[in-house]
Amino acid sequence: MKSNYLLLSTALLMAGHSAANAKGKKSDDRPNILVILVDDLGYSDLGCYGGEIQTPNLDRLAGEGLRFNHFYNTGRSCPTRASLLTGLYQHQAGIGRMTFDQHLPGYRGTLSRDAVTIAEVLKESGYRTSMIGKWHVAETPLRPDQRKWLAHQVYHETFSDLSNYPVNRGFDTHYGIIYGVVDHFDPFSLVEGEVPIKEVPEGFYMTQALSDRAVKEVEEYAKDDKPFFMYLAYTAPHWPLHALPEDIKKYEDTYKVGWEKIRQARYERQKELGIFPGQDDFLSERQFKDKWEDNPTAEWDARAMAVHAAMVDRVDQGIGQIIEALRKTNQLDNTLILFMSDNGCSNELCQNMSGGENDRPDMTRDGRKIIYPRNKEVMPGPETTYAAIGARWANVANTPFRFWKAKSYEGGICTPMIAFWPKGIKKNVGGVTSEIGHVMDVMATCVDLAEATYPTKYKGHDIIPMEGKSLAPIFKKGKREGHDYLGFEHFNERAFLSKDGWKLVKPGEKAKWELYNLNEDRSEQHNLAGQYPEKVKEMAAAYEEWAKRCMVEPYPGQKK
């Protein structure tokens, strides 16, 4: 009897061991890699970066991982995605501006074939590869019936050249959108692989759908011996301001205190959290002098920011579901999660735009008119409104910095980045690093940790050498040999950042170079160009060399 009991116990133990294997105990011990990109998030929107928005799951990742305070992007959606995916500057990857062909090598509007994607490299190295969410790196020319197409009134098989879809750039699967801006309740350009999804179920909300898909795939990958690379690109909190009523309700009173009080509160929390060690006074001057109590549209503006917060909140809820799926399948400890934003919060006022063009519909699928509330005549939140928070709230969202998306000041190009990897992050766990990083470093980090080979040739094309540098030494040792400099250009907004903390900014074609010392002036309050003209001259010359090397010259609209 006792012998039979021991045999049964052994059998149960072996069964449990097999179940553990089935739930994520892989013989290939390279880490899973999950890259999460959100859209137009402000620097201080997350709780762990000073914000009042409820983000407990991202705060947990930060508390058990590492936050970067000097992590850069390219200032706008599609260029950032191109740089992240390829490990190159966006011009080298073919998307210096938007997804329209401007017939210059750095501005072709779609990913270059002289670049490889992370998915293409890691797939060759034995990883399963998945993309979920917004692509926005394929040329999307306009059609004569664009207005009806955007409103699902007519149907076309493709949204861009199929060869430029994610599943033809290294991803095994893709569920998400090809275009850049969508109705969050009924998204345009939604696809499964190459196949358009013609209808969405009742109650559909884009953020939740993307999170649900990620959970499903995490559970499937636990049954496979291969590690996975997943690129999860949320469409939130990019305008239009669309959110679920239950999420909006959480914040219905939060922003009634106004711009000034919310911004000051975020700044005080950033000081408490030690976001910028060694700098005690880093809040930029508020860019607008008007007072909340004199605001005639205060009710509308408070609601707009509440919807923005609700959109961020729902992203965090979804990330919580994904973390739980990784935990339940025993994959969490050996999964590197990188969370970041494509640019700073946007100052855009889409209510001043026109519906029915590019990627902005003028009616819903069932024919209801979409209102772009020029006079703030309808409250944001439901599907029938296309609105955005505007510059004043963007200035708050990007606390402590000045400016916003598409600008080369810190408010446009410096955004949160959280790295989480229990098995691999050994230094400064729960802390903040001032090591400088860039979205193009994601490729190098993936290649490093996957023990993969970045190719010199791929499918008959000579591949541009990788520009990014691995972040892994920061995880293991707390520091690395970083970039000597970083260059930026987008719509003639230019910047050049040296490794010693000096930064040039040229805010427009005809503007003069400005010079800032970020070591002492993190929020670019003191232009030192007049004080150090030789430094400006030296760095401007270095910028021009970078621009020529990386296909930034000639600029569209200028003579070749």
Solvent accessible surface area in square Angstrom, and as a share of the most:
residue,aa,sasa,rsa
1,M,200,0.89
2,K,158,0.67
3,S,72,0.46
4,N,95,0.49
5,Y,143,0.54
6,L,103,0.51
7,L,121,0.60
8,L,103,0.51
9,S,42,0.27
10,T,75,0.44
11,A,56,0.43
12,L,115,0.57
13,L,131,0.65
14,M,114,0.51
15,A,58,0.45
16,G,41,0.39
17,H,100,0.45
18,S,64,0.42
19,A,44,0.34
20,A,33,0.25
21,N,64,0.33
22,A,55,0.43
23,K,103,0.43
24,G,9,0.09
25,K,128,0.54
26,K,34,0.14
27,S,97,0.62
28,D,40,0.21
29,D,100,0.52
30,R,38,0.14
31,P,9,0.05
32,N,6,0.03
33,I,0,0.00
34,L,0,0.00
35,V,0,0.00
36,I,0,0.00
37,L,0,0.00
38,V,2,0.01
39,D,0,0.00
40,D,4,0.02
41,L,3,0.01
42,G,0,0.00
43,Y,1,0.00
44,S,0,0.00
45,D,0,0.00
46,L,1,0.00
47,G,18,0.17
48,C,10,0.06
49,Y,0,0.00
50,G,0,0.00
51,G,6,0.06
52,E,42,0.19
53,I,3,0.02
54,Q,93,0.41
55,T,2,0.01
56,P,85,0.54
57,N,39,0.20
58,L,1,0.00
59,D,47,0.24
60,R,92,0.33
61,L,0,0.00
62,A,1,0.01
63,G,46,0.44
64,E,81,0.36
65,G,0,0.00
66,L,1,0.01
67,R,20,0.07
68,F,0,0.00
69,N,3,0.01
70,H,20,0.09
71,F,1,0.00
72,Y,0,0.00
73,N,0,0.00
74,T,5,0.03
75,G,1,0.01
76,R,48,0.17
77,S,3,0.02
78,C,0,0.00
79,P,0,0.00
80,T,0,0.00
81,R,0,0.00
82,A,0,0.00
83,S,0,0.00
84,L,0,0.00
85,L,0,0.00
86,T,0,0.00
87,G,0,0.00
88,L,0,0.00
89,Y,4,0.02
90,Q,4,0.02
91,H,0,0.00
92,Q,9,0.04
93,A,0,0.00
94,G,1,0.01
95,I,0,0.00
96,G,0,0.00
97,R,23,0.08
98,M,56,0.25
99,T,5,0.03
100,F,76,0.32
101,D,35,0.18
102,Q,71,0.32
103,H,131,0.59
104,L,16,0.08
105,P,88,0.55
106,G,1,0.01
107,Y,3,0.01
108,R,106,0.39
109,G,0,0.00
110,T,27,0.16
111,L,5,0.03
112,S,26,0.17
113,R,84,0.31
114,D,60,0.31
115,A,1,0.01
116,V,0,0.00
117,T,0,0.00
118,I,0,0.00
119,A,0,0.00
120,E,5,0.02
121,V,5,0.03
122,L,0,0.00
123,K,95,0.40
124,E,135,0.60
125,S,28,0.18
126,G,26,0.25
127,Y,4,0.02
128,R,75,0.27
129,T,0,0.00
130,S,0,0.00
131,M,0,0.00
132,I,0,0.00
133,G,0,0.00
134,K,1,0.00
135,W,1,0.00
136,H,16,0.07
137,V,1,0.00
138,A,0,0.00
139,E,55,0.25
140,T,5,0.03
141,P,75,0.47
142,L,99,0.49
143,R,80,0.29
144,P,148,0.93
145,D,44,0.23
146,Q,11,0.05
147,R,123,0.45
148,K,116,0.49
149,W,10,0.03
150,L,3,0.02
151,A,1,0.01
152,H,49,0.22
153,Q,81,0.36
154,V,48,0.28
155,Y,99,0.38
156,H,47,0.21
157,E,110,0.49
158,T,38,0.22
159,F,18,0.08
160,S,11,0.07
161,D,88,0.46
162,L,63,0.31
163,S,52,0.33
164,N,20,0.10
165,Y,0,0.00
166,P,0,0.00
167,V,37,0.21
168,N,56,0.29
169,R,4,0.01
170,G,11,0.11
171,F,2,0.01
172,D,63,0.33
173,T,50,0.29
174,H,0,0.00
175,Y,26,0.10
176,G,0,0.00
177,I,0,0.00
178,I,0,0.00
179,Y,4,0.01
180,G,4,0.04
181,V,14,0.08
182,V,5,0.03
183,D,10,0.05
184,H,2,0.01
185,F,39,0.16
186,D,13,0.07
187,P,5,0.03
188,F,10,0.04
189,S,2,0.02
190,L,4,0.02
191,V,0,0.00
192,E,68,0.31
193,G,13,0.12
194,E,71,0.32
195,V,98,0.56
196,P,14,0.09
197,I,54,0.27
198,K,120,0.51
199,E,130,0.58
200,V,32,0.19
201,P,97,0.61
202,E,182,0.81
203,G,75,0.72
204,F,22,0.09
205,Y,6,0.02
206,M,0,0.00
207,T,0,0.00
208,Q,37,0.16
209,A,18,0.14
210,L,0,0.00
211,S,0,0.00
212,D,68,0.35
213,R,45,0.17
214,A,0,0.00
215,V,27,0.16
216,K,118,0.50
217,E,8,0.04
218,V,0,0.00
219,E,81,0.36
220,E,69,0.31
221,Y,6,0.02
222,A,3,0.02
223,K,159,0.67
224,D,39,0.20
225,D,74,0.38
226,K,99,0.42
227,P,0,0.00
228,F,0,0.00
229,F,0,0.00
230,M,0,0.00
231,Y,0,0.00
232,L,0,0.00
233,A,0,0.00
234,Y,0,0.00
235,T,4,0.02
236,A,0,0.00
237,P,6,0.03
238,H,9,0.04
239,W,15,0.05
240,P,0,0.00
241,L,3,0.01
242,H,0,0.00
243,A,3,0.03
244,L,30,0.15
245,P,99,0.62
246,E,99,0.44
247,D,2,0.01
248,I,9,0.04
249,K,131,0.55
250,K,94,0.40
251,Y,4,0.01
252,E,86,0.38
253,D,89,0.46
254,T,44,0.25
255,Y,1,0.00
256,K,114,0.48
257,V,74,0.42
258,G,0,0.00
259,W,8,0.03
260,E,55,0.25
261,K,136,0.57
262,I,12,0.06
263,R,10,0.04
264,Q,81,0.36
265,A,38,0.29
266,R,0,0.00
267,Y,15,0.06
268,E,65,0.29
269,R,76,0.28
270,Q,0,0.00
271,K,82,0.35
272,E,144,0.65
273,L,72,0.36
274,G,31,0.30
275,I,1,0.00
276,F,9,0.04
277,P,82,0.51
278,G,84,0.81
279,Q,31,0.14
280,D,125,0.65
281,D,122,0.63
282,F,8,0.03
283,L,42,0.21
284,S,1,0.01
285,E,112,0.50
286,R,40,0.15
287,Q,50,0.22
288,F,42,0.17
289,K,148,0.63
290,D,57,0.29
291,K,112,0.47
292,W,25,0.09
293,E,133,0.60
294,D,105,0.54
295,N,23,0.12
296,P,129,0.81
297,T,45,0.26
298,A,27,0.21
299,E,129,0.58
300,W,9,0.03
301,D,7,0.04
302,A,4,0.03
303,R,78,0.29
304,A,0,0.00
305,M,0,0.00
306,A,1,0.01
307,V,0,0.00
308,H,4,0.02
309,A,0,0.00
310,A,0,0.00
311,M,0,0.00
312,V,3,0.02
313,D,2,0.01
314,R,30,0.11
315,V,3,0.02
316,D,1,0.01
317,Q,55,0.24
318,G,0,0.00
319,I,1,0.01
320,G,15,0.14
321,Q,71,0.32
322,I,1,0.01
323,I,4,0.02
324,E,65,0.29
325,A,6,0.05
326,L,0,0.00
327,R,122,0.44
328,K,127,0.54
329,T,16,0.09
330,N,88,0.45
331,Q,4,0.02
332,L,14,0.07
333,D,93,0.48
334,N,33,0.17
335,T,0,0.00
336,L,0,0.00
337,I,2,0.01
338,L,0,0.00
339,F,2,0.01
340,M,1,0.00
341,S,1,0.00
342,D,0,0.00
343,N,0,0.00
344,G,1,0.01
345,C,3,0.02
346,S,7,0.05
347,N,46,0.24
348,E,37,0.16
349,L,70,0.35
350,C,0,0.00
351,Q,4,0.02
352,N,77,0.40
353,M,46,0.21
354,S,57,0.37
355,G,13,0.12
356,G,6,0.06
357,E,76,0.34
358,N,40,0.20
359,D,12,0.06
360,R,35,0.13
361,P,10,0.06
362,D,28,0.15
363,M,61,0.27
364,T,4,0.02
365,R,79,0.29
366,D,102,0.53
367,G,45,0.44
368,R,114,0.41
369,K,156,0.66
370,I,6,0.03
371,I,54,0.28
372,Y,24,0.09
373,P,0,0.00
374,R,140,0.51
375,N,127,0.65
376,K,61,0.26
377,E,101,0.45
378,V,44,0.25
379,M,73,0.33
380,P,0,0.00
381,G,2,0.02
382,P,63,0.40
383,E,29,0.13
384,T,33,0.19
385,T,4,0.02
386,Y,0,0.00
387,A,0,0.00
388,A,5,0.04
389,I,13,0.07
390,G,5,0.05
391,A,21,0.16
392,R,89,0.32
393,W,1,0.00
394,A,0,0.00
395,N,1,0.01
396,V,1,0.00
397,A,0,0.00
398,N,0,0.00
399,T,0,0.00
400,P,0,0.00
401,F,0,0.00
402,R,47,0.17
403,F,44,0.18
404,W,26,0.09
405,K,11,0.05
406,A,23,0.18
407,K,45,0.19
408,S,3,0.02
409,Y,8,0.03
410,E,0,0.00
411,G,1,0.01
412,G,0,0.00
413,I,1,0.01
414,C,0,0.00
415,T,1,0.00
416,P,0,0.00
417,M,0,0.00
418,I,1,0.00
419,A,0,0.00
420,F,0,0.00
421,W,17,0.06
422,P,50,0.32
423,K,106,0.45
424,G,6,0.06
425,I,8,0.04
426,K,129,0.55
427,K,100,0.42
428,N,74,0.38
429,V,83,0.48
430,G,24,0.23
431,G,16,0.16
432,V,23,0.13
433,T,9,0.05
434,S,61,0.39
435,E,45,0.20
436,I,38,0.19
437,G,0,0.00
438,H,1,0.00
439,V,1,0.00
440,M,1,0.00
441,D,0,0.00
442,V,0,0.00
443,M,0,0.00
444,A,7,0.05
445,T,0,0.00
446,C,0,0.00
447,V,17,0.10
448,D,64,0.33
449,L,14,0.07
450,A,0,0.00
451,E,138,0.62
452,A,19,0.14
453,T,114,0.66
454,Y,37,0.14
455,P,27,0.17
456,T,112,0.65
457,K,133,0.57
458,Y,39,0.15
459,K,156,0.66
460,G,78,0.75
461,H,69,0.31
462,D,95,0.49
463,I,13,0.07
464,I,36,0.18
465,P,104,0.65
466,M,58,0.26
467,E,32,0.14
468,G,9,0.09
469,K,85,0.36
470,S,23,0.15
471,L,0,0.00
472,A,2,0.01
473,P,45,0.28
474,I,1,0.00
475,F,0,0.00
476,K,97,0.41
477,K,145,0.61
478,G,29,0.28
479,K,140,0.59
480,R,30,0.11
481,E,157,0.70
482,G,29,0.28
483,H,21,0.09
484,D,92,0.48
485,Y,71,0.27
486,L,3,0.01
487,G,2,0.02
488,F,4,0.02
489,E,1,0.00
490,H,4,0.02
491,F,92,0.38
492,N,25,0.13
493,E,16,0.07
494,R,10,0.04
495,A,0,0.00
496,F,6,0.02
497,L,2,0.01
498,S,19,0.12
499,K,134,0.57
500,D,72,0.37
501,G,4,0.04
502,W,42,0.15
503,K,0,0.00
504,L,0,0.00
505,V,0,0.00
506,K,33,0.14
507,P,36,0.23
508,G,20,0.19
509,E,72,0.32
510,K,196,0.83
511,A,33,0.25
512,K,176,0.74
513,W,38,0.13
514,E,35,0.15
515,L,0,0.00
516,Y,6,0.02
517,N,17,0.09
518,L,1,0.01
519,N,89,0.46
520,E,141,0.63
521,D,16,0.08
522,R,5,0.02
523,S,2,0.01
524,E,1,0.00
525,Q,64,0.28
526,H,117,0.52
527,N,80,0.41
528,L,40,0.20
529,A,19,0.15
530,G,76,0.73
531,Q,118,0.52
532,Y,89,0.34
533,P,81,0.51
534,E,126,0.57
535,K,45,0.19
536,V,22,0.13
537,K,142,0.60
538,E,112,0.50
539,M,7,0.03
540,A,18,0.14
541,A,58,0.45
542,A,39,0.30
543,Y,0,0.00
544,E,58,0.26
545,E,114,0.51
546,W,2,0.01
547,A,0,0.00
548,K,131,0.55
549,R,122,0.44
550,C,0,0.00
551,M,58,0.26
552,V,0,0.00
553,E,57,0.26
554,P,37,0.23
555,Y,7,0.03
556,P,14,0.09
557,G,89,0.85
558,Q,69,0.31
559,K,193,0.82
560,K,188,0.80
